[in-house]
Amino acid sequence: MNRTTFLIPTLAVGLSAPAWGASFQTAPILPEEGVDVLNRSVTREQLDRDLFSSPYATVVVGNVDVYDRFPYLESRWFQVVSDPGWNRLLYGEVGGSLESMDGRDLAIGELRDPRGLSADEYGRVYVADAGNHRVLAFDTVSEFDDVRLVPAFTIEGLARPFDVAYSDAGTPFDRTDDRLYVADTGHNRVCAYDVNASGATFRAAIGELGSGAGRFAGPTALTVGRNEGRHTDDVYVADAHTGRLVHLVDRETRFDWDGDVAQRAGILTSLDTDQWGQLYAAAPGSGRVVKFDRHLNELVEFDAGHSPRAFHIPFATRTDHRDGSVKRVGQGSALMVQDWTGQTGLSLVRLGVDLASLNVTAAEDVIATAHLTEHSNVSAQILDDAGRVVQEKSIGALDAGTIDLRLTAADLAGLAAGDYELRVHAASTYESGGDAEIAAPFSWNGGLGAVANVATLGVAEPNPFRASTSIRFSIPAGARDHSLAVYDVAGRLVRSLSSGPADAGSHAVSWDGRDGAGHQVAAGVYLTRLVVDGETSTGKLVHLR
C-alpha cells in the first residue's frame, strides 16, 4: 500500500442551497482549498503527481452521529475510487489522506481492471475486479486514525464483471437477507447472491446473449431501487449493445423481466438511486447524466461535459443518540467521476428541484398539471391581479414526474369570479436541495357551473392504483366528437373508455385495469389519451400488482 497526503473531497453536509429551480448544480469539491474540480492539474500542482490514470467509479461509506450536547453532530466519510488504468483502488477518509492498493502484497493477488463499486451499511466495499473475472469484498477496519481495506471474501466463476450493487432487501442493519447483484458482463447475465458476514452464496441469474426479454448484450451497470432509503426488489440494468435500460424484479428464486426502455444517451457506465428511488445514469459518450423515475420515465438530464463515467449518491448511517434511532439517509449531493484530464476528474454535484410545463384549467375545480424533477413538498397559492395571496393549499410530498393538482370547491370557497394566477411551489426534501416555483394565469367564474374553453385531461384518482381508477376530463362548449383510451408505453391500444359526442363540461370514467377483451393487464405504466375534435391530451397511469 502507498499513502498520499491529500485532502479528499468533502461531501455536502449543511451546504448552502443551490440556485433557484436547479435540478443539478456543480459545487466546489474542496472549497477550503479553492478547488472546484479535483483533476490532473490540481494534483500535479499540489502533489507533483497524477494521482489517477483513469478513475472509473467511486463509492462512499458515511456515518453521522447526532447528540443533544456538544459536539451536536459528528460525521465520518470513507471514500473508495477504482482506477482500472493503474489496476488499483484509492481510498481514505474524507478530510484525510489517501492510500492506494493494488493487491500485490495481499493473498488476493493483483487487481486487474477494477471497475464498479458498491458498499453496505456496515462499511463493507464490493469491487468488480473485471480483469480477474471475480468480485472482491473488503471490510473497512479502523485503527486509531488509520482506516484500511481488509479482504473478506471473493466471488469467482464470473466473466469480466463490470458492476456490483448491494441490497439490504428492505431491512437495513439485518444481515440475514442481504443481497449482492453482479453485472456478469462477459456471460451477458445478471447474478444474485445471498451475502452475509462470511461470504456469498449464488441464488439466481437471468440472461444470455440476445436482444429480447430475458437477454442481454453486454450489461455494463446496475443498481437497486429504493423507497425512503430502504432497498426494494427492483434491479435496474444498463445493457450496452442494445441501448436498453432494463427493470428486473427479484423474486428470490428467479428474476422477473418487468420491462425495458430504449434510452437515447448512449452506453451507460454507471447507475445509482437516491433516497426516493430515482435513477441516475451516466453516459460518457454523450457527456450526460440522465435522471429517471422508478418506472424509467425520463425526468431531466444534466449536461455534465466531458465523459461522466460515474454519478454516485452517497448514503450515511444516521444515529440519533437523543432518541436511539438509526436509519439510512441518502445525501443531497452526488460525486461525479469523469475522464482524468487537466480540467476534469472528480467533482461534486448538488441535487435540486425544478418545475416546468404548468397547465391550469378552471371548471368546477381548478386543475393543474406540471413536471416536477425531484421528490418534493408541494404547495399551491392563488394570487389576485394585485399579486396578493388569496388562497393557498399544502399538497404534501409528491414523487417526481407529472404531478396533478386539484383545488376543489371547498378549497376555493369565497373566491370571487375574476382573473387569477396559480403559483406552484416545490421544496426539495434535501436540506441543501433548494426550491422551485412556477406560475400560470387562469380565469374563475366563481364556480357557477363553469365550462372549460379547451379540452382537458385531468387527474386520475387514485394513481398509482390497484383495482380501479377514475379518470376526469372536460369537454369544451361546441365540441363535436371525443375519444378517451388507454395505451401501453409502446403506443398499442389497451382499451377504449369513452367515445362519440359528449356534453360540454366535466366527465369521469373508470378503468378497472383490464384490456378490451376483459383480461387483467400487467403492472406497469400506461398512457391515457383524450382526443377532442383532433386535439390530443395525454396523461400517465401506474397500475400496481
N, C-alpha and C positions, 0 to 999 in steps of 0.2 A: 504494500500500500504506500502511496505517496501523499503527502499533505501539502496543501497550498493555502497560505494565509490570505483569505479574501472574504469579504462580507458578501454572502449570497443574498438573493432578493428578499426584501421584507414584504410580507403579504399585507393586503388592505384590511387592517383591523382598525376600525374607527376613522377611516379616511374621510375627507370631505366628499360631498355628493358630486356625481358627475353633472355635466351640463344638462339643462332642462331638456327633456324629451330625447335623451340619447340612449339607444339600446346598447351600444358599445362605446367605450371611451378609453383611449390609452392613458396610462398614468406612469410617472417615473418609477422605475423598478428599484432604484437606490436613491431616494430623494435626498438623504443626508450627504451622499457623496456627489450629488449633482449629476447623476447618471440616469438618463431616460431609458436606454436600452443597454443591456449587457451584451456587448459584441466584441469582435476581434480587436477593434481599435482600442476599446477600453482596457481589455486585459493586456494588450501589448504595452500600453502606456503605463498601467499601474503594476503589472506583474512581470513585464518583459517576457511574456509567453502567450501562446494562443489559447490555452485552457481547454478548448474543444477542437475536434476535427470536423465532426458532423453530428451535432446533437439531434436526437430523433424524438424522444419522449421524455416526459417528466411526471413525477408523482410526489405528492406532499402528504405527510402524516402530521396532523395537528392535534394539540391538546390545549384546552383553555379551562382555567380554574377561576371560579367567581367566589369571592369571600364577602362577609359583611363588615370587614375592617381592613385596614391596610395590609397588603398592597391592593386589595379590592379585586384586581384582575391580573392574572399571570397567564402567559401563553408561550408555548414552545412549538416550533415548526421544524420538521425534518424533511429535507428535500433530496430526491434522487433524480439524476438525469442520465439517460442512456446515450452512449456515443459509439455507434457502430463503426465509425471511421477509424477510431483508435481501439476498438474492441474493449471498452471498459465502461464502468459506471463512475460517475462523480456524485458524492453525497456529503451531507453535513447538515448541521443545524442552521436555521435562518439566523443571520446576525453573527455567525461564527465562521470557522474555516471549513474548507472543502477537502475531502480525501478522495483519491481515485483508487479503484480496484479493478484489476483485470483477471483475477483468479489464478494467476501463476503460482502464488505461494499458498494456495488452498487445495484441499483434496478434490474439489470440484473441477480443477483444471482451468485452462484459459477460457475466457469468454470469447465468443466468436459471433460477431454481428448481432449484439444485443439490441432488441427493438422495443416493443410495447412494455409498459409497466402498469402495475396496479398495487393497491395496498389495502389492508383491512384495518379495523378499529383497534387492533392490538399492536400495530406497528410492524406487522409482517409485510414484506415487499415481495411481489412476484415479478419475475423478469422473463420475457420471451427471448431466450437465447437461440435465435433463429439458426445461426450457422452450425450450432451443435445439435440441432433438432431436439430441443428439450426446453422445459420451463424450470427455472430455479426459484426456490423460495428462500428468503433471508429473514431472519429476525433482527430487529434493531435492539442493540444492547447498550445501555448507558452505564458508564463507569466514571464517576465524578463528572467532569466536563467533557469527557470523550464519548462519542457515540460511534458504534461500529456496526457493520453489517456482518452477521454470522450465518453461514449456510445452515438451512433447516432440513430441506429435502429437495429431491429432483423428480420431475415427471419426464419419463423417457418415452420412446416409441412414436414421436411426432416427426413431421417433415416441414422444416422451415416455418415454425410458428411465428407469426408476425405480431400477435397481440394477445393479451390476457385481461380478464375482468373478474374481479372478486364480487361476491354477493353475500350479504348477511341473511338472505332468504326472508327478509321482513322482520327478523328478530335480532337486532344488534345486541352484542355482548352475550350471545348464546351460541357457543361454538358447535353445538350438536347438529346443526343443519346448514352450516356454511358451505358455499359452493364456489367453484372456480370454473370459468369458461375460457376456452382456448380457441383462437383462430388458427386451426391446423392448416396453414395456407397451402403447403405442398400436397396435402391429401384432399384439398378442396372440401373441407368439412369444418364443423364446429363441434367441439367436445365439451362435455360437462363432467366435472369431478366433484365428489364429496371431499372436503378438506377439514382437517382438524389440527390439533397442536403437533401431531407427529407425522402426518403425511397426507397423501391424496389417494382416492380410490375412483377409478373410472366408473361412470354411471350411464352415460348416454352420448350419442352422437347423431348428427344429421349432415348429409351432404355427400355428393360425388360430383365429378366433372360434368357440367352442363349448364343450361340457361333457364330451365323451367323451375317450377316449385319443387323444393327439396334438393336443389342442385346449386352448386357454387362454381365459380371460375376465378379462383384467387381471392378468398376472403382476407382482407388486409387489416381490418379494425373491427372491434366490437366493444359493447358496453352493456350495462344492466340498467333497467328502468328504476325509477324511484318514485315514492309518494311520501311527501313530508319528510324526506331524508332517509326513509327506510327503503331497502331494495324491494322490487317486485319480481314477479316471474317473467317479466318481459326482457328479452335479449335482442339487441339491435346489432346488425352485422352489415358492414360495407363490403360489397363484392366488386372487385376491381374491374374485371374484364367484361362484366355485363352492365356495369354502371348502376347497379341497383342498391337501394337501401332496404334491408330485409328486417321484418319484425317476426321474431320467433317467440313462442311461449313455452317455458319449461314445465312439462307435465311429469317430472320426476323420472319416469322410466323412458320418456321419449320427448321430442320436441314437436310442437305443432307449428306449422308454417302459417302464421296469421295474415301475411300479406307482404307485398313489396311495392316500392315506388321507384321509378326511373328518375334519379336525381341528375341535375344538369351541371354540377360544379366540377366534375372530373373525378379522377381517382382520389379516394379518401384515405388518409393515413392515420386518422385519429377520430374516435368518437368518445363523448363523455356526456353525462347527465348531471343536472343540477338538483337542488333541493326539491323541486316540483316535478321532476321527471322530464323536463325539456331537454332536447338533444342538441349537441353542438358537434358539427362535422367539419374537420379541417381538410381543405383541398389545396395542396401546394401548387398544383399545376395552374390553377386559375387565380391563386392568391386570395382565396375567400374562406371565411368561416361562415357556415350556414346554420341557422338555428331552426329546429323543427319542434312541433308539439309532440306529445306522446303517440299521436296517431299518424305521424310522419307528414303532417301538413307543414309546409314551409312558413315560418313566421317572419324572418328578417335575415338579411345577410350582412356580413361585415367585410369590407374591402381591406383585408389585412396587409396587402402589399406583397412583399417578396416571400413566396414559398412557406406558408404556415404549415408546419408538419404536425403539430400537436396543440390542442387547446384544452387545458386541464382545469377543472373546477375543484379546488381543494375542499376537503371535509375535515372537520375537527370534532373530537370528543369533548363536549362541554359539560363539565362537572360543576354544579352549583352547590357549594358547601353550605349555603344558607338553608336549603331545604332537602339536600341529599339527592337531587335529581341528576340523572346522567343521560345525555342524548347526543345523537349525531347531527351536526348542523353544517349545511353547505354554506360556503362563503360567497360574498357578493362580488368576487373578482376572480379572474382566471389568469393562469400562467400560459403564455403562448411561446412555442418553440418554432423558430424559423431557421432558414439557412444561416450558417455561421460565416458572416462576412464583416466588412468594416462598418456596415450600417445596421445589420440585423443579427439577431441571436435570440436572447431570452427577454421577454417584455411582459408587462402587467397590463391587463385589460379589465376595467370595471364594467360590471353588468348593470344596465339601467333599463328604462322603460320608455316606450313611445306609443302614441296613439295616432291613428290615421283613418281616413275614409269614413268620417261620421256622416250618417244619413238619418234624417229626422222626418217622421210623418206624424201629423196630428189628426186623429179621427176621434173616436170615442175616448181613446187614450193617446198619450204621447209615446210613440215607439221609436227607438233609435237603435242603430247598429253601428259598430266601429271595429277597427282592427287594433288589437292590443298585443304588444310584443313580449310582455313579461307578466307572470303571475303577480297580481297587484290588488290592493284595496281600492275599490272604485266608488265614486260618489258622483252625483249629478246636481246641478243647480240650474234654475231658470232665472234669467235676468230680464228686466223690462227694458224699454227703449232708452232709459236714462242710465242703464248699467247697474241698477240696484238688484240685489238678490231678493226675489220674491217667493221662491220655493226652493227647497233642497231636500235631497234624499240620499242616505247612505245605502249603497247597493251591497257592499261587502266584498270579500275576497273572490276574485274571478281568475280562472285559468287564461293563459294567453290564447290568442286566436280571434275569431269573430265573436264579439260579445253582443248580446241582445239585452237592451234595457227597456223597461216599461214603467211609465208613470201613469197610474190609474186615476180614476175619478176621485178616489179618496186622497191621493197624493196632490191632486190639482184643485182640491176644494177651495172655493173662494177666488180662484184665478179668473180675472175678468177677460173678456174677449179682447184680442189685440195681437200685436206683433212682439215676439219674444226671441230670446237666444237661449239655446240649451248648451250648457258648458259641462263637459265630462272631465273628471279629474281622476287620474290613476297614480297611486303612490306605491312604489316598489316595496315589497316586504323585506328587502335587504336594507340595513341601516344606511349604507352608502349608495343606495340604488336610485335616489332621486325621485322626481315626479314628472308627470306629463299632463298636458291639458289640450283639449280640442273643443271647438265650439261651432255651432251652426244655427242659422235663424229658422224660425217656424212661425206660423200663424195659428192662433187658437180662437175658436168661436164661443168659448165658454162651456163647451161640452154639450151643446144643444143639438145632438144628432149630427155631428159633423161628418161630412163625406170627403174623403181624400181626393185631391185633384190628380193624383198619379196612382198607378197600381203599386201596391206594396206587399212584399212577402215578409210577414212579421216573425215573431219568435215562436219557437216550438216549446211546449211545456208538457212534461219535463224533457230536458235534453242535457246529458245523455238519458236514455230511457231503456227499460227492460220489456215491459208488457205492451204499452201503447203510449203514443204521444199525440198531442193536439197541435195542429199547425194553423196559425192565424194568417189571414191575408185580407187585403182590402181591394175593392174594385171601384175605379173612378166613375163618376157620372158620365153617361154616354158611351161606355164600353159595350162592344157588341159580342165579344166571344172571349173565353178564357180556358186555360188548362192548367192543372196542378198535378205534378207527377213526381215520383221518387226514382232516382237513378243511382247506379253504383259509381264508384270513383273512375271506372273506365268509360263512363258515359252510356252504359246499357240501361234501358228502361227496366225498372223493377216492378213498378205498379203505378197505374193512373188513379188518382184520388178524386179528381173533380174536373169537369169539362163542360163546355157549352155556354149558353147565355147565363148571366148571373146578375142579381140586383146590385146596384151600387151600394157601397158600404162595407162593413167588416163581416168576415166569414171565418169559420173554423171547421176543419175536418180532422178526423182521427186516422192514424195509421197504426195498425197492430203488429208491425214488423213482419208482415207476410207479403209474398210476391203476388202477381196477378193470378197464379194458379193455386193460391192458398197455402203455399209452402212457407215455413218459417225461414227467414233469411239468416245468413251468418252474422255474427257480431262484427262490427266494424263501422267505418264512416260511410255515410250515404249523402247524396245531394238532393235537395228539393228544388224544383224549377217551376216558376209561375210565369206563364205567357199570357199576356192580355193585349189583344189587337197587335200582335207582332213584337211587343216589348217584353223583354225577358228579365226576371229577377231570380237569383239563386240563393240558397241557404244550405246549411250543413246540419246533419243529424248524426248522432253517435248511438248505435244500438249495442247494448251490453248483453252479456250472456245472462 
